[in-house]
Amino acid sequence: MNLHNFSDKQLMVLFRHGRAEAFDLLFARHRQKIFALCWRLTGRREDAEEALQETFLRVARAAPGYQPTAQWSTWLHRIAVNVCLNHHRRQTHAPQVISLDAARPSPTAHHGVVHDDPLDKIQAQETGLALQDALQTLPAPWRAAFVLRVFEDMGYSQIAQTLDIAPGTAKTHVHRARAALRRRLKPILQAPCGPTTNPKVLP
């Protein structure tokens, strides 16, 4: 049986019935994406790795009662966001600035843009890190909604389901997050070389 042809929901049902390899495949499919989500929400690679492990531990624990009704990716994202928000509440230290070494590979550094000039590449990295640092200054609900909207490409209804809030509230969170980020990143966005951030992030 080739499990790679199975959907996420089907794999979860198989895991619920004792097929451990189905869970391994789910982890392999979503590890990178969930790590990037956690990295943006927590601001630190170490915390993101911890949140990633905790997310899939909760998935495994939830398997016995899992019912394939809701969209699996929304369910997974909800778990990951809750893990990160709980982590944020436990944190007592101030957000740390992420070094280039700590951030590689940075989920926000390039946005699919190819930079032939080494200077452009450095500027893209610095802009990505500045955005990541600025994200950590946002209130947690704003940051979560913004990350899901911009980096996960979720609609407001899906964000609302993931965060368990009203769609209107999700839209308000994203709008306020954009405004706050624009203010904080204004010096970079107005730099002579122009912003290297994807224009859809802070229109």
DRENDO-1510 file (C-alpha; in Angstrom, 1 decimal, always signed):
<recs>
REC; n; res; u; v; w
REC; 1; MET; +0.0; +0.0; +0.0 .
REC; 2; ASN; +1.5; +3.3; -1.1 .
REC; 3; LEU; +0.6; +5.8; +1.6 .
REC; 4; HIS; +1.9; +8.7; -0.4 .
REC; 5; ASN; -1.3; +8.6; -2.4 .
REC; 6; PHE; -3.5; +9.0; +0.7 .
REC; 7; SER; -4.9; +12.4; +1.9 .
REC; 8; ASP; -4.0; +13.9; +5.2 .
REC; 9; LYS; -7.4; +12.9; +6.6 .
REC; 10; GLN; -6.9; +9.3; +5.4 .
REC; 11; LEU; -3.5; +9.1; +6.9 .
REC; 12; MET; -4.8; +10.4; +10.3 .
REC; 13; VAL; -7.5; +7.7; +10.3 .
REC; 14; LEU; -4.9; +5.1; +9.5 .
REC; 15; PHE; -2.7; +6.3; +12.3 .
REC; 16; ARG; -5.7; +6.2; +14.6 .
REC; 17; HIS; -6.0; +2.5; +13.8 .
REC; 18; GLY; -2.4; +1.8; +14.6 .
REC; 19; ARG; -0.4; +2.6; +11.4 .
REC; 20; ALA; +2.5; +4.5; +12.8 .
REC; 21; GLU; +4.0; +5.0; +9.4 .
REC; 22; ALA; +1.0; +7.2; +8.5 .
REC; 23; PHE; +1.9; +9.6; +11.2 .
REC; 24; ASP; +5.5; +9.7; +10.0 .
REC; 25; LEU; +4.3; +10.7; +6.6 .
REC; 26; LEU; +2.1; +13.4; +8.0 .
REC; 27; PHE; +5.0; +14.8; +9.9 .
REC; 28; ALA; +7.2; +14.7; +6.8 .
REC; 29; ARG; +4.5; +16.5; +4.7 .
REC; 30; HIS; +3.9; +19.3; +7.1 .
REC; 31; ARG; +7.1; +19.7; +9.2 .
REC; 32; GLN; +8.7; +22.5; +7.2 .
REC; 33; LYS; +5.5; +24.5; +6.8 .
REC; 34; ILE; +4.6; +24.2; +10.5 .
REC; 35; PHE; +8.1; +25.0; +11.6 .
REC; 36; ALA; +8.0; +28.2; +9.5 .
REC; 37; LEU; +4.7; +29.2; +11.1 .
REC; 38; CYS; +6.0; +28.6; +14.6 .
REC; 39; TRP; +9.2; +30.5; +13.7 .
REC; 40; ARG; +7.2; +33.5; +12.8 .
REC; 41; LEU; +5.0; +33.3; +15.8 .
REC; 42; THR; +7.7; +32.7; +18.4 .
REC; 43; GLY; +10.6; +34.6; +16.9 .
REC; 44; ARG; +13.3; +32.1; +17.9 .
REC; 45; ARG; +14.5; +29.0; +16.1 .
REC; 46; GLU; +14.8; +27.0; +19.4 .
REC; 47; ASP; +11.2; +27.9; +20.4 .
REC; 48; ALA; +9.9; +27.1; +16.9 .
REC; 49; GLU; +11.5; +23.6; +17.0 .
REC; 50; GLU; +10.0; +23.0; +20.5 .
REC; 51; ALA; +6.6; +24.2; +19.3 .
REC; 52; LEU; +6.8; +22.0; +16.2 .
REC; 53; GLN; +7.5; +18.9; +18.4 .
REC; 54; GLU; +4.7; +19.9; +20.8 .
REC; 55; THR; +2.2; +20.4; +17.9 .
REC; 56; PHE; +2.7; +16.9; +16.5 .
REC; 57; LEU; +2.7; +15.4; +20.0 .
REC; 58; ARG; -0.7; +16.9; +20.5 .
REC; 59; VAL; -1.8; +15.6; +17.1 .
REC; 60; ALA; -0.7; +12.1; +18.1 .
REC; 61; ARG; -2.5; +12.4; +21.4 .
REC; 62; ALA; -5.7; +13.6; +19.7 .
REC; 63; ALA; -5.7; +10.7; +17.2 .
REC; 64; PRO; -8.0; +8.3; +19.2 .
REC; 65; GLY; -10.8; +10.8; +19.1 .
REC; 66; TYR; -10.1; +12.2; +15.6 .
REC; 67; GLN; -13.0; +12.5; +13.3 .
REC; 68; PRO; -12.3; +13.4; +9.6 .
REC; 69; THR; -15.0; +16.1; +9.4 .
REC; 70; ALA; -13.1; +19.5; +9.6 .
REC; 71; GLN; -10.4; +20.5; +7.1 .
REC; 72; TRP; -7.2; +18.8; +8.4 .
REC; 73; SER; -4.9; +21.6; +7.6 .
REC; 74; THR; -7.1; +24.1; +9.5 .
REC; 75; TRP; -7.1; +21.7; +12.5 .
REC; 76; LEU; -3.3; +21.3; +12.4 .
REC; 77; HIS; -2.8; +25.1; +12.1 .
REC; 78; ARG; -5.1; +25.6; +15.1 .
REC; 79; ILE; -3.1; +23.3; +17.2 .
REC; 80; ALA; +0.2; +24.9; +16.1 .
REC; 81; VAL; -1.1; +28.5; +16.8 .
REC; 82; ASN; -2.4; +27.5; +20.2 .
REC; 83; VAL; +0.9; +25.9; +21.1 .
REC; 84; CYS; +2.7; +29.1; +20.1 .
REC; 85; LEU; +0.3; +31.4; +21.9 .
REC; 86; ASN; +0.7; +29.3; +25.1 .
REC; 87; HIS; +4.4; +29.5; +24.7 .
REC; 88; HIS; +4.2; +33.3; +24.3 .
REC; 89; ARG; +2.2; +33.6; +27.6 .
REC; 90; ARG; +4.9; +31.6; +29.4 .
REC; 91; GLN; +7.7; +33.7; +28.2 .
REC; 92; THR; +9.1; +36.2; +30.6 .
REC; 93; HIS; +12.1; +37.4; +28.6 .
REC; 94; ALA; +11.9; +40.2; +26.0 .
REC; 95; PRO; +11.8; +39.3; +22.2 .
REC; 96; GLN; +15.3; +38.6; +21.0 .
REC; 97; VAL; +16.8; +39.9; +17.7 .
REC; 98; ILE; +17.5; +37.0; +15.5 .
REC; 99; SER; +21.0; +36.7; +14.0 .
REC; 100; LEU; +21.6; +35.8; +10.3 .
REC; 101; ASP; +23.1; +32.5; +11.4 .
REC; 102; ALA; +20.1; +31.7; +13.7 .
REC; 103; ALA; +17.6; +32.5; +11.0 .
REC; 104; ARG; +19.0; +30.4; +8.2 .
REC; 105; PRO; +17.0; +29.2; +6.3 .
REC; 106; SER; +14.8; +32.2; +6.9 .
REC; 107; PRO; +11.1; +31.7; +6.0 .
REC; 108; THR; +10.7; +35.4; +5.3 .
REC; 109; ALA; +14.0; +36.3; +3.7 .
REC; 110; HIS; +13.4; +35.9; -0.1 .
REC; 111; HIS; +9.7; +35.3; -0.8 .
REC; 112; GLY; +10.6; +33.6; -4.0 .
REC; 113; VAL; +12.6; +36.5; -5.4 .
REC; 114; VAL; +15.9; +35.6; -7.1 .
REC; 115; HIS; +18.7; +38.1; -6.2 .
REC; 116; ASP; +21.7; +37.9; -8.6 .
REC; 117; ASP; +23.6; +40.8; -6.9 .
REC; 118; PRO; +25.1; +39.7; -3.5 .
REC; 119; LEU; +24.2; +43.1; -2.1 .
REC; 120; ASP; +20.5; +42.5; -3.0 .
REC; 121; LYS; +20.7; +39.2; -1.3 .
REC; 122; ILE; +22.1; +40.7; +1.9 .
REC; 123; GLN; +19.4; +43.4; +1.8 .
REC; 124; ALA; +16.7; +40.8; +1.4 .
REC; 125; GLN; +18.0; +38.9; +4.4 .
REC; 126; GLU; +18.2; +42.0; +6.5 .
REC; 127; THR; +14.6; +43.0; +5.5 .
REC; 128; GLY; +13.3; +39.6; +6.3 .
REC; 129; LEU; +14.9; +39.7; +9.7 .
REC; 130; ALA; +13.6; +43.2; +10.4 .
REC; 131; LEU; +10.1; +42.0; +9.5 .
REC; 132; GLN; +10.5; +38.9; +11.7 .
REC; 133; ASP; +11.7; +41.1; +14.6 .
REC; 134; ALA; +8.9; +43.5; +14.1 .
REC; 135; LEU; +6.4; +40.7; +14.2 .
REC; 136; GLN; +7.4; +39.9; +17.7 .
REC; 137; THR; +6.4; +43.4; +18.9 .
REC; 138; LEU; +2.7; +42.8; +17.8 .
REC; 139; PRO; +0.1; +41.6; +20.2 .
REC; 140; ALA; -0.1; +37.9; +19.9 .
REC; 141; PRO; -3.7; +37.8; +18.3 .
REC; 142; TRP; -2.6; +40.4; +15.7 .
REC; 143; ARG; +0.6; +38.5; +14.9 .
REC; 144; ALA; -1.2; +35.1; +14.6 .
REC; 145; ALA; -3.9; +36.6; +12.2 .
REC; 146; PHE; -1.3; +38.4; +10.1 .
REC; 147; VAL; +1.0; +35.4; +9.7 .
REC; 148; LEU; -2.0; +33.2; +8.7 .
REC; 149; ARG; -3.2; +35.7; +6.2 .
REC; 150; VAL; +0.1; +36.7; +4.6 .
REC; 151; PHE; +2.3; +33.7; +4.9 .
REC; 152; GLU; -0.2; +30.9; +5.0 .
REC; 153; ASP; -2.5; +32.6; +2.4 .
REC; 154; MET; -5.6; +31.9; +4.5 .
REC; 155; GLY; -8.9; +33.7; +3.9 .
REC; 156; TYR; -10.5; +35.5; +6.8 .
REC; 157; SER; -13.1; +32.8; +7.3 .
REC; 158; GLN; -10.3; +30.2; +7.7 .
REC; 159; ILE; -8.3; +32.4; +10.0 .
REC; 160; ALA; -11.5; +32.8; +12.1 .
REC; 161; GLN; -11.9; +29.0; +12.3 .
REC; 162; THR; -8.2; +28.6; +13.2 .
REC; 163; LEU; -8.2; +31.2; +15.9 .
REC; 164; ASP; -11.8; +30.7; +17.0 .
REC; 165; ILE; -12.8; +34.3; +16.5 .
REC; 166; ALA; -15.3; +36.1; +14.2 .
REC; 167; PRO; -14.2; +36.7; +10.6 .
REC; 168; GLY; -14.6; +40.5; +11.2 .
REC; 169; THR; -12.3; +40.2; +14.2 .
REC; 170; ALA; -9.8; +38.4; +12.0 .
REC; 171; LYS; -9.9; +41.1; +9.4 .
REC; 172; THR; -9.4; +43.8; +12.1 .
REC; 173; HIS; -6.4; +42.0; +13.6 .
REC; 174; VAL; -4.8; +41.8; +10.2 .
REC; 175; HIS; -5.5; +45.4; +9.4 .
REC; 176; ARG; -4.0; +46.6; +12.7 .
REC; 177; ALA; -1.0; +44.3; +12.3 .
REC; 178; ARG; -0.3; +45.8; +8.9 .
REC; 179; ALA; -0.6; +49.3; +10.2 .
REC; 180; ALA; +1.7; +48.6; +13.1 .
REC; 181; LEU; +4.3; +46.9; +11.0 .
REC; 182; ARG; +4.3; +49.7; +8.4 .
REC; 183; ARG; +5.0; +52.2; +11.2 .
REC; 184; ARG; +7.8; +50.1; +12.6 .
REC; 185; LEU; +9.4; +49.3; +9.3 .
REC; 186; LYS; +8.9; +52.8; +7.8 .
REC; 187; PRO; +12.7; +53.6; +7.6 .
REC; 188; ILE; +13.3; +50.4; +5.7 .
REC; 189; LEU; +10.3; +50.8; +3.4 .
REC; 190; GLN; +11.4; +54.3; +2.5 .
REC; 191; ALA; +15.1; +53.5; +2.0 .
REC; 192; PRO; +16.6; +54.7; -1.3 .
REC; 193; CYS; +17.1; +51.1; -2.5 .
REC; 194; GLY; +13.4; +50.4; -1.9 .
REC; 195; PRO; +11.8; +47.6; +0.1 .
REC; 196; THR; +12.9; +44.0; -0.6 .
REC; 197; THR; +9.9; +42.6; +1.2 .
REC; 198; ASN; +7.2; +41.1; -1.0 .
REC; 199; PRO; +4.8; +43.9; -1.7 .
REC; 200; LYS; +1.7; +41.9; -0.6 .
REC; 201; VAL; +3.1; +41.7; +2.9 .
REC; 202; LEU; +2.7; +45.5; +3.7 .
REC; 203; PRO; +0.7; +47.0; +0.8 .
</recs>
